[in-house]
Amino acid sequence: MKEIEFIQTARQTIAIIIRASYSPRETTFISPNTHEQQVGFVVYPAQGYIQAHKHVPIERHIKSTSETLVVRKGRAEALLYDDNQELIAERILELGDILVLVSGGHGFRMLEDTVLLEIKQGPYTSLAEKEHFQ
């Protein structure tokens, strides 16, 4: 099993799976700079320091909702679809795995009692943001 797997079609990245076992030795960003959500690992040694700072407002134009899920408890099967709603991959997610959803569609089957930490752009407006299929 790869520690980092890009689920792709010929035209698009659907998702990135980062397994719990992945542990970079240096700062490493997984997502390309072109993705609307940047995902990476920032690595510091003991006694490392990040100078206090704040982020200044920057206007960004976001076309879609990107989600990142972290399996905090349990196991789940991710069903990953392209933009034509065709199933292109099924992957089991284990404790500590990270799933970055970039495009296309997705669904899940819980294999155990599961808790997913979900990170996405906000604010969430309503269910009108979703198109259900299948």
Stockholm file with secondary structure:
# STOCKHOLM 1.0

chainA/1-134         MKEIEFIQTARQTIAIIIRASYSPRETTFISPNTHEQQVGFVVYPAQGYIQAHKHVPIERHIKSTSETLVVRKGRAEALLYDDNQELIAERILELGDILVLVSGGHGFRMLEDTVLLEIKQGPYTSLAEKEHFQ
#=GR chainA/1-134 SS CCSEEEEECSSCEEEEEECTTCCCSSCEECSCTTSSSCCEECCCCTTCCCCCCCCCCCCCCCCSCCEEEEEEESCEEEEEECTTCCEEEEEEECTTCEEEECSSEEEEEESSSCEEEEEECSCCCCGGGCCCCC
#=GC SS_cons         CCSEEEEECSSCEEEEEECTTCCCSSCEECSCTTSSSCCEECCCCTTCCCCCCCCCCCCCCCCSCCEEEEEEESCEEEEEECTTCCEEEEEEECTTCEEEECSSEEEEEESSSCEEEEEECSCCCCGGGCCCCC
//
